[in-house]
Amino acid sequence: MLVPPLSSEVFEGQYLAGLAPVSGVCHWPHGAWPKGGGNPLPEVLERLANLPVRAYQIDVDRYAGSPVKDFEWLCWGLKEEQEDLNLCGMEVDRRVDVAVRRWSRDDGQPWELWQAKGPLKDWKYYDGWDGDKHCLWNRVYPFPEWGMAAFFKAHQVPKDKCWNVEVASDLSTMMAKQKAEEAAWNTQQEAKRAKEEMEAAQEAVPMEVDQGQLETLGKMSTGDMEVMQEQKRLRQDEELEGAHAVAA
């Protein structure tokens, strides 16, 4: 799936075998990289250093931001290797040039940045738009040549260390809070709709209706109200027809 690079992974990365974001800026939630600070929090740096990362990005992509500067900062001083690739495009006879940068750590996991030279001219669909500047996942996901499947197959964690959303403490707490907030919002919306329906029913009832009748109307469903209004209209039509008959 598409995920902003290094978002929740800065706190849950120990449960992941690898990370391969596509076409997105780095996010640093919950003060993971304090503003004005030189580096992310020490525990965040340690977790990321032990997480294999490969980011895919079009070099001219500005739609969702770019992770390039964050990669360069976090990998400063590490051994770097570069490689130029020419990979399959969306059309059989069109190719994409990709510049690959790899950083290695003596006591951690490697990081990679795959930058496609854009705008991409490999798909007729984008010919009228001066090429594709953002949707790189259309190539990365389906084509083995782009290496995403191989990247994930090359990295794994022990089964007992895999990310379990039911027991990961920080995430489970966050999910429980989110569910509670969603339930409260739904309850509030239901009460609001019920109030609006009751007010609409009261406005549609003649002034001589007593309070007991209003309370009964307030308990009626929208369908019941529609039936009641229809019956009222039919009675008015019958009274009008009777008046015409008497006059005749």
CYANA upper distance limits for C-alpha pairs under 8 A (distance plus 0.5 A):
  2 LEU  CA     21 PRO  CA      6.81
  2 LEU  CA     22 VAL  CA      6.56
  2 LEU  CA     23 SER  CA      8.40
  3 VAL  CA      7 SER  CA      8.28
  3 VAL  CA     21 PRO  CA      6.14
  3 VAL  CA     22 VAL  CA      7.58
  3 VAL  CA     24 GLY  CA      7.81
  4 PRO  CA     21 PRO  CA      6.86
  4 PRO  CA     22 VAL  CA      8.22
  4 PRO  CA     23 SER  CA      8.47
  4 PRO  CA     24 GLY  CA      5.69
  4 PRO  CA     25 VAL  CA      6.41
  4 PRO  CA     26 CYS  CA      6.36
  4 PRO  CA     27 HIS  CA      6.79
  5 PRO  CA     20 ALA  CA      8.32
  5 PRO  CA     21 PRO  CA      5.79
  5 PRO  CA     22 VAL  CA      8.33
  5 PRO  CA     24 GLY  CA      6.95
  5 PRO  CA     25 VAL  CA      6.75
  5 PRO  CA     26 CYS  CA      5.17
  5 PRO  CA     27 HIS  CA      6.89
  5 PRO  CA     55 ALA  CA      8.11
  5 PRO  CA     67 PRO  CA      7.76
  6 LEU  CA     10 VAL  CA      6.21
  6 LEU  CA     26 CYS  CA      6.25
  6 LEU  CA     27 HIS  CA      6.46
  6 LEU  CA     28 TRP  CA      7.38
  7 SER  CA     26 CYS  CA      7.32
  7 SER  CA     27 HIS  CA      5.35
  7 SER  CA     28 TRP  CA      6.25
  7 SER  CA     29 PRO  CA      6.90
  8 SER  CA     12 GLU  CA      6.77
  8 SER  CA     13 GLY  CA      8.33
  8 SER  CA     29 PRO  CA      7.79
  9 GLU  CA     13 GLY  CA      5.02
  9 GLU  CA     48 LEU  CA      8.46
 10 VAL  CA     28 TRP  CA      8.09
 10 VAL  CA     32 ALA  CA      7.71
 10 VAL  CA     44 VAL  CA      6.02
 10 VAL  CA     47 ARG  CA      7.33
 10 VAL  CA     48 LEU  CA      7.04
 11 PHE  CA     44 VAL  CA      7.21
 11 PHE  CA     47 ARG  CA      8.13
 12 GLU  CA     16 LEU  CA      7.97
 12 GLU  CA    163 TRP  CA      8.47
 13 GLY  CA     47 ARG  CA      6.59
 13 GLY  CA     48 LEU  CA      7.25
 13 GLY  CA     51 LEU  CA      7.03
 14 GLN  CA     47 ARG  CA      6.91
 14 GLN  CA     50 ASN  CA      8.29
 14 GLN  CA     51 LEU  CA      7.89
 14 GLN  CA    161 LYS  CA      8.20
 15 TYR  CA    157 VAL  CA      8.18
 15 TYR  CA    161 LYS  CA      6.27
 15 TYR  CA    162 CYS  CA      5.44
 15 TYR  CA    163 TRP  CA      4.86
 15 TYR  CA    164 ASN  CA      8.44
 16 LEU  CA     51 LEU  CA      7.82
 16 LEU  CA    156 GLN  CA      8.44
 16 LEU  CA    157 VAL  CA      7.61
 16 LEU  CA    162 CYS  CA      6.97
 16 LEU  CA    163 TRP  CA      6.83
 17 ALA  CA     51 LEU  CA      7.45
 17 ALA  CA     52 PRO  CA      7.68
 17 ALA  CA    152 PHE  CA      7.92
 17 ALA  CA    155 HIS  CA      6.03
 17 ALA  CA    156 GLN  CA      5.14
 17 ALA  CA    157 VAL  CA      5.86
 17 ALA  CA    162 CYS  CA      8.42
 18 GLY  CA     51 LEU  CA      6.35
 18 GLY  CA     52 PRO  CA      5.32
 18 GLY  CA     53 VAL  CA      6.41
 18 GLY  CA    152 PHE  CA      6.90
 18 GLY  CA    155 HIS  CA      6.87
 18 GLY  CA    156 GLN  CA      8.01
 19 LEU  CA     51 LEU  CA      7.77
 19 LEU  CA     52 PRO  CA      6.77
 19 LEU  CA     53 VAL  CA      5.31
 19 LEU  CA     54 ARG  CA      6.88
 19 LEU  CA     55 ALA  CA      8.42
 20 ALA  CA     53 VAL  CA      6.32
 20 ALA  CA     54 ARG  CA      5.27
 20 ALA  CA     55 ALA  CA      5.76
 20 ALA  CA     56 TYR  CA      7.79
 20 ALA  CA    148 MET  CA      7.91
 21 PRO  CA     54 ARG  CA      7.50
 21 PRO  CA     55 ALA  CA      5.55
 21 PRO  CA     56 TYR  CA      6.89
 22 VAL  CA     55 ALA  CA      6.46
 22 VAL  CA     56 TYR  CA      5.27
 22 VAL  CA     57 GLN  CA      6.62
 22 VAL  CA    136 LEU  CA      7.52
 22 VAL  CA    137 TRP  CA      6.84
 23 SER  CA     55 ALA  CA      8.45
 23 SER  CA     56 TYR  CA      6.69
 23 SER  CA     57 GLN  CA      5.42
 23 SER  CA     58 ILE  CA      7.50
 23 SER  CA     61 ASP  CA      7.99
 23 SER  CA     64 ALA  CA      7.37
 23 SER  CA     65 GLY  CA      8.36
 23 SER  CA     66 SER  CA      7.81
 23 SER  CA    134 HIS  CA      6.89
 23 SER  CA    135 CYS  CA      7.60
 23 SER  CA    136 LEU  CA      7.08
 23 SER  CA    137 TRP  CA      8.06
 24 GLY  CA     57 GLN  CA      7.96
 24 GLY  CA     64 ALA  CA      5.58
 24 GLY  CA     65 GLY  CA      6.16
 24 GLY  CA     66 SER  CA      6.28
 24 GLY  CA     67 PRO  CA      7.23
 25 VAL  CA     64 ALA  CA      6.42
 25 VAL  CA     65 GLY  CA      4.93
 25 VAL  CA     66 SER  CA      4.92
 25 VAL  CA     67 PRO  CA      5.24
 26 CYS  CA     65 GLY  CA      8.45
 26 CYS  CA     66 SER  CA      7.68
 26 CYS  CA     67 PRO  CA      5.75
 26 CYS  CA     70 ASP  CA      7.65
 28 TRP  CA     32 ALA  CA      5.84
 28 TRP  CA     33 TRP  CA      6.38
 29 PRO  CA     33 TRP  CA      8.33
 31 GLY  CA     35 LYS  CA      8.48
 32 ALA  CA     40 PRO  CA      6.11
 32 ALA  CA     41 LEU  CA      6.20
 32 ALA  CA     44 VAL  CA      7.19
 33 TRP  CA     37 GLY  CA      7.52
 33 TRP  CA     39 ASN  CA      6.82
 33 TRP  CA     40 PRO  CA      4.37
 33 TRP  CA     41 LEU  CA      6.49
 34 PRO  CA     39 ASN  CA      8.25
 34 PRO  CA     40 PRO  CA      7.03
 34 PRO  CA     41 LEU  CA      8.04
 39 ASN  CA     74 LEU  CA      8.41
 40 PRO  CA     44 VAL  CA      6.77
 40 PRO  CA     45 LEU  CA      6.68
 41 LEU  CA     45 LEU  CA      6.79
 42 PRO  CA     46 GLU  CA      6.72
 43 GLU  CA     47 ARG  CA      6.71
 44 VAL  CA     48 LEU  CA      6.65
 45 LEU  CA     49 ALA  CA      6.51
 46 GLU  CA     50 ASN  CA      7.13
 47 ARG  CA     51 LEU  CA      7.12
 48 LEU  CA     52 PRO  CA      8.44
 49 ALA  CA    108 GLY  CA      5.86
 49 ALA  CA    109 GLN  CA      6.46
 50 ASN  CA    108 GLY  CA      5.50
 50 ASN  CA    109 GLN  CA      5.61
 51 LEU  CA    108 GLY  CA      8.26
 51 LEU  CA    109 GLN  CA      6.32
 51 LEU  CA    110 PRO  CA      8.45
 52 PRO  CA    109 GLN  CA      5.61
 52 PRO  CA    110 PRO  CA      6.09
 52 PRO  CA    111 TRP  CA      6.40
 52 PRO  CA    155 HIS  CA      8.13
 53 VAL  CA    109 GLN  CA      8.48
 53 VAL  CA    110 PRO  CA      7.36
 53 VAL  CA    111 TRP  CA      5.29
 53 VAL  CA    112 GLU  CA      6.64
 54 ARG  CA    111 TRP  CA      6.32
 54 ARG  CA    112 GLU  CA      4.97
 54 ARG  CA    113 LEU  CA      6.20
 54 ARG  CA    114 TRP  CA      7.78
 54 ARG  CA    151 PHE  CA      8.49
 55 ALA  CA    112 GLU  CA      6.80
 55 ALA  CA    113 LEU  CA      5.42
 55 ALA  CA    114 TRP  CA      6.54
 56 TYR  CA    113 LEU  CA      6.69
 56 TYR  CA    114 TRP  CA      5.33
 56 TYR  CA    115 GLN  CA      6.58
 56 TYR  CA    116 ALA  CA      8.26
 56 TYR  CA    136 LEU  CA      7.98
 56 TYR  CA    140 VAL  CA      8.46
 57 GLN  CA     61 ASP  CA      7.73
 57 GLN  CA     66 SER  CA      7.90
 57 GLN  CA    113 LEU  CA      8.11
 57 GLN  CA    114 TRP  CA      6.71
 57 GLN  CA    115 GLN  CA      5.39
 57 GLN  CA    116 ALA  CA      6.75
 57 GLN  CA    134 HIS  CA      8.41
 57 GLN  CA    136 LEU  CA      7.40
 58 ILE  CA    115 GLN  CA      5.84
 58 ILE  CA    116 ALA  CA      5.15
 58 ILE  CA    117 LYS  CA      6.62
 58 ILE  CA    118 GLY  CA      6.32
 58 ILE  CA    119 PRO  CA      8.06
 58 ILE  CA    133 LYS  CA      6.84
 58 ILE  CA    134 HIS  CA      6.89
 58 ILE  CA    136 LEU  CA      7.26
 59 ASP  CA    115 GLN  CA      6.09
 59 ASP  CA    116 ALA  CA      6.46
 59 ASP  CA    117 LYS  CA      6.22
 59 ASP  CA    118 GLY  CA      6.50
 60 VAL  CA    117 LYS  CA      8.07
 60 VAL  CA    118 GLY  CA      6.26
 60 VAL  CA    119 PRO  CA      7.14
 60 VAL  CA    133 LYS  CA      6.67
 61 ASP  CA     65 GLY  CA      7.40
 61 ASP  CA     66 SER  CA      7.46
 61 ASP  CA    118 GLY  CA      8.41
 61 ASP  CA    133 LYS  CA      5.65
 61 ASP  CA    134 HIS  CA      5.84
 62 ARG  CA     66 SER  CA      7.15
 62 ARG  CA    133 LYS  CA      8.46
 62 ARG  CA    134 HIS  CA      8.24
 63 TYR  CA    134 HIS  CA      7.20
 67 PRO  CA     71 PHE  CA      6.70
 68 VAL  CA     72 GLU  CA      6.70
 68 VAL  CA    113 LEU  CA      8.30
 69 LYS  CA     73 TRP  CA      6.63
 70 ASP  CA     74 LEU  CA      6.54
 71 PHE  CA     75 CYS  CA      6.42
 71 PHE  CA    113 LEU  CA      8.40
 72 GLU  CA     76 TRP  CA      6.34
 75 CYS  CA    103 TRP  CA      7.16
 78 LEU  CA    103 TRP  CA      6.51
 78 LEU  CA    104 SER  CA      6.82
 78 LEU  CA    105 ARG  CA      7.05
 79 LYS  CA    103 TRP  CA      6.04
 79 LYS  CA    104 SER  CA      6.14
 79 LYS  CA    105 ARG  CA      7.83
 80 GLU  CA    101 ARG  CA      7.32
 80 GLU  CA    102 ARG  CA      5.98
 80 GLU  CA    103 TRP  CA      5.05
 80 GLU  CA    104 SER  CA      7.23
 81 GLU  CA    101 ARG  CA      6.33
 81 GLU  CA    102 ARG  CA      5.62
 81 GLU  CA    103 TRP  CA      7.07
 82 GLN  CA     99 ALA  CA      7.77
 82 GLN  CA    100 VAL  CA      6.06
 82 GLN  CA    101 ARG  CA      5.14
 82 GLN  CA    102 ARG  CA      6.80
 83 GLU  CA     99 ALA  CA      6.57
 83 GLU  CA    100 VAL  CA      5.55
 83 GLU  CA    101 ARG  CA      7.14
 84 ASP  CA     97 ASP  CA      7.77
 84 ASP  CA     98 VAL  CA      6.37
 84 ASP  CA     99 ALA  CA      5.25
 84 ASP  CA    100 VAL  CA      6.56
 85 LEU  CA     97 ASP  CA      6.36
 85 LEU  CA     98 VAL  CA      5.53
 85 LEU  CA     99 ALA  CA      6.84
 85 LEU  CA    100 VAL  CA      7.86
 86 ASN  CA     95 ARG  CA      6.88
 86 ASN  CA     96 VAL  CA      6.03
 86 ASN  CA     97 ASP  CA      5.07
 86 ASN  CA     98 VAL  CA      6.57
 87 LEU  CA     95 ARG  CA      6.12
 87 LEU  CA     96 VAL  CA      5.68
 87 LEU  CA     97 ASP  CA      6.91
 87 LEU  CA     98 VAL  CA      7.69
 87 LEU  CA    145 GLU  CA      7.13
 87 LEU  CA    146 TRP  CA      7.35
 88 CYS  CA     92 VAL  CA      7.95
 88 CYS  CA     94 ARG  CA      7.33
 88 CYS  CA     95 ARG  CA      5.32
 88 CYS  CA     96 VAL  CA      6.69
 88 CYS  CA    139 ARG  CA      8.37
 88 CYS  CA    143 PHE  CA      8.26
 88 CYS  CA    145 GLU  CA      7.54
 88 CYS  CA    146 TRP  CA      8.48
 89 GLY  CA     93 ASP  CA      8.34
 89 GLY  CA     94 ARG  CA      5.87
 89 GLY  CA     95 ARG  CA      5.15
 89 GLY  CA     96 VAL  CA      6.25
 89 GLY  CA    122 ASP  CA      5.61
 89 GLY  CA    123 TRP  CA      7.70
 89 GLY  CA    139 ARG  CA      7.11
 90 MET  CA     94 ARG  CA      7.56
 90 MET  CA     95 ARG  CA      8.50
 90 MET  CA    122 ASP  CA      6.06
 90 MET  CA    123 TRP  CA      5.78
 90 MET  CA    138 ASN  CA      8.31
 90 MET  CA    139 ARG  CA      7.21
 91 GLU  CA     95 ARG  CA      8.39
 91 GLU  CA    122 ASP  CA      6.38
 91 GLU  CA    123 TRP  CA      6.15
 91 GLU  CA    124 LYS  CA      8.13
 94 ARG  CA    121 LYS  CA      8.13
 94 ARG  CA    122 ASP  CA      5.44
 94 ARG  CA    123 TRP  CA      8.13
 95 ARG  CA    122 ASP  CA      6.53
 96 VAL  CA    116 ALA  CA      7.25
 96 VAL  CA    117 LYS  CA      7.60
 96 VAL  CA    120 LEU  CA      7.44
 96 VAL  CA    121 LYS  CA      8.35
 96 VAL  CA    122 ASP  CA      7.29
 97 ASP  CA    116 ALA  CA      6.29
 97 ASP  CA    117 LYS  CA      6.13
 98 VAL  CA    114 TRP  CA      6.89
 98 VAL  CA    115 GLN  CA      5.92
 98 VAL  CA    116 ALA  CA      4.71
 98 VAL  CA    117 LYS  CA      6.47
 99 ALA  CA    114 TRP  CA      6.39
 99 ALA  CA    115 GLN  CA      5.69
 99 ALA  CA    116 ALA  CA      6.83
 99 ALA  CA    117 LYS  CA      8.01
100 VAL  CA    112 GLU  CA      7.53
100 VAL  CA    113 LEU  CA      6.28
100 VAL  CA    114 TRP  CA      5.09
100 VAL  CA    115 GLN  CA      6.84
101 ARG  CA    112 GLU  CA      6.11
101 ARG  CA    113 LEU  CA      5.70
101 ARG  CA    114 TRP  CA      7.06
102 ARG  CA    110 PRO  CA      7.51
102 ARG  CA    111 TRP  CA      6.34
102 ARG  CA    112 GLU  CA      4.98
102 ARG  CA    113 LEU  CA      7.13
103 TRP  CA    110 PRO  CA      6.12
103 TRP  CA    111 TRP  CA      5.76
103 TRP  CA    112 GLU  CA      6.87
104 SER  CA    108 GLY  CA      8.21
104 SER  CA    109 GLN  CA      7.28
104 SER  CA    110 PRO  CA      5.06
104 SER  CA    111 TRP  CA      7.17
105 ARG  CA    109 GLN  CA      6.58
105 ARG  CA    110 PRO  CA      6.65
116 ALA  CA    120 LEU  CA      8.32
118 GLY  CA    131 GLY  CA      8.05
118 GLY  CA    132 ASP  CA      7.65
118 GLY  CA    133 LYS  CA      6.59
119 PRO  CA    130 ASP  CA      7.52
119 PRO  CA    131 GLY  CA      5.37
119 PRO  CA    132 ASP  CA      5.68
119 PRO  CA    133 LYS  CA      5.39
120 LEU  CA    131 GLY  CA      5.50
120 LEU  CA    132 ASP  CA      5.34
120 LEU  CA    133 LYS  CA      6.96
121 LYS  CA    126 TYR  CA      7.79
121 LYS  CA    127 ASP  CA      7.42
121 LYS  CA    130 ASP  CA      8.26
121 LYS  CA    131 GLY  CA      5.53
121 LYS  CA    132 ASP  CA      7.35
122 ASP  CA    131 GLY  CA      8.38
123 TRP  CA    127 ASP  CA      7.41
123 TRP  CA    131 GLY  CA      8.26
126 TYR  CA    130 ASP  CA      7.01
126 TYR  CA    131 GLY  CA      5.39
126 TYR  CA    132 ASP  CA      6.39
127 ASP  CA    131 GLY  CA      6.09
136 LEU  CA    140 VAL  CA      6.95
137 TRP  CA    141 TYR  CA      6.13
138 ASN  CA    142 PRO  CA      7.46
139 ARG  CA    143 PHE  CA      6.50
139 ARG  CA    146 TRP  CA      7.75
140 VAL  CA    144 PRO  CA      8.25
140 VAL  CA    146 TRP  CA      5.88
140 VAL  CA    147 GLY  CA      7.99
140 VAL  CA    148 MET  CA      7.12
141 TYR  CA    146 TRP  CA      8.39
141 TYR  CA    148 MET  CA      7.51
143 PHE  CA    147 GLY  CA      8.30
144 PRO  CA    148 MET  CA      7.49
144 PRO  CA    149 ALA  CA      7.16
144 PRO  CA    150 ALA  CA      8.15
147 GLY  CA    151 PHE  CA      6.55
148 MET  CA    152 PHE  CA      7.02
149 ALA  CA    153 LYS  CA      6.71
150 ALA  CA    154 ALA  CA      6.66
151 PHE  CA    155 HIS  CA      7.39
152 PHE  CA    156 GLN  CA      8.01
157 VAL  CA    161 LYS  CA      6.75
157 VAL  CA    162 CYS  CA      6.90
158 PRO  CA    162 CYS  CA      7.07
163 TRP  CA    168 ALA  CA      7.44
164 ASN  CA    168 ALA  CA      6.41
165 VAL  CA    171 LEU  CA      7.07
165 VAL  CA    172 SER  CA      6.77
166 GLU  CA    172 SER  CA      6.40
167 VAL  CA    172 SER  CA      6.91
168 ALA  CA    172 SER  CA      6.28
169 SER  CA    173 THR  CA      6.62
170 ASP  CA    174 MET  CA      6.77
171 LEU  CA    175 MET  CA      6.53
172 SER  CA    176 ALA  CA      6.57
173 THR  CA    177 LYS  CA      6.75
174 MET  CA    178 GLN  CA      6.66
175 MET  CA    179 LYS  CA      6.61
176 ALA  CA    180 ALA  CA      6.70
177 LYS  CA    181 GLU  CA      6.68
178 GLN  CA    182 GLU  CA      6.60
179 LYS  CA    183 ALA  CA      6.60
180 ALA  CA    184 ALA  CA      6.69
181 GLU  CA    185 TRP  CA      6.65
182 GLU  CA    186 ASN  CA      6.68
183 ALA  CA    187 THR  CA      6.71
184 ALA  CA    188 GLN  CA      6.69
185 TRP  CA    189 GLN  CA      6.69
186 ASN  CA    190 GLU  CA      6.66
187 THR  CA    191 ALA  CA      6.74
188 GLN  CA    192 LYS  CA      6.67
189 GLN  CA    193 ARG  CA      6.67
190 GLU  CA    194 ALA  CA      6.67
191 ALA  CA    195 LYS  CA      6.67
192 LYS  CA    196 GLU  CA      6.75
193 ARG  CA    197 GLU  CA      6.67
194 ALA  CA    198 MET  CA      6.72
195 LYS  CA    199 GLU  CA      6.69
196 GLU  CA    200 ALA  CA      6.62
197 GLU  CA    201 ALA  CA      6.66
197 GLU  CA    218 GLY  CA      8.23
197 GLU  CA    222 THR  CA      7.79
198 MET  CA    202 GLN  CA      6.70
198 MET  CA    217 LEU  CA      7.82
198 MET  CA    218 GLY  CA      5.42
198 MET  CA    219 LYS  CA      8.47
199 GLU  CA    203 GLU  CA      6.77
200 ALA  CA    204 ALA  CA      6.87
201 ALA  CA    205 VAL  CA      6.97
201 ALA  CA    217 LEU  CA      7.28
201 ALA  CA    218 GLY  CA      7.62
201 ALA  CA    225 MET  CA      7.80
202 GLN  CA    214 LEU  CA      7.16
202 GLN  CA    217 LEU  CA      8.25
202 GLN  CA    218 GLY  CA      8.47
205 VAL  CA    209 VAL  CA      7.37
209 VAL  CA    213 GLN  CA      6.79
209 VAL  CA    214 LEU  CA      7.61
210 ASP  CA    214 LEU  CA      7.08
211 GLN  CA    215 GLU  CA      6.79
212 GLY  CA    216 THR  CA      6.91
213 GLN  CA    217 LEU  CA      6.68
214 LEU  CA    218 GLY  CA      6.61
215 GLU  CA    219 LYS  CA      7.15
216 THR  CA    220 MET  CA      7.25
217 LEU  CA    225 MET  CA      8.25
220 MET  CA    224 ASP  CA      6.27
220 MET  CA    225 MET  CA      7.03
221 SER  CA    225 MET  CA      6.88
222 THR  CA    226 GLU  CA      6.85
223 GLY  CA    227 VAL  CA      6.87
224 ASP  CA    228 MET  CA      6.69
225 MET  CA    229 GLN  CA      6.71
226 GLU  CA    230 GLU  CA      6.71
227 VAL  CA    231 GLN  CA      6.72
228 MET  CA    232 LYS  CA      6.73
229 GLN  CA    233 ARG  CA      6.78
230 GLU  CA    234 LEU  CA      6.82
231 GLN  CA    235 ARG  CA      6.77
232 LYS  CA    236 GLN  CA      6.86
233 ARG  CA    237 ASP  CA      6.80
234 LEU  CA    238 GLU  CA      6.74
235 ARG  CA    239 GLU  CA      6.72
236 GLN  CA    240 LEU  CA      6.66
237 ASP  CA    241 GLU  CA      6.70
238 GLU  CA    242 GLY  CA      6.69
239 GLU  CA    243 ALA  CA      6.74
240 LEU  CA    244 HIS  CA      6.87
241 GLU  CA    245 ALA  CA      6.78
242 GLY  CA    246 VAL  CA      6.86
243 ALA  CA    247 ALA  CA      6.79
244 HIS  CA    248 ALA  CA      6.73
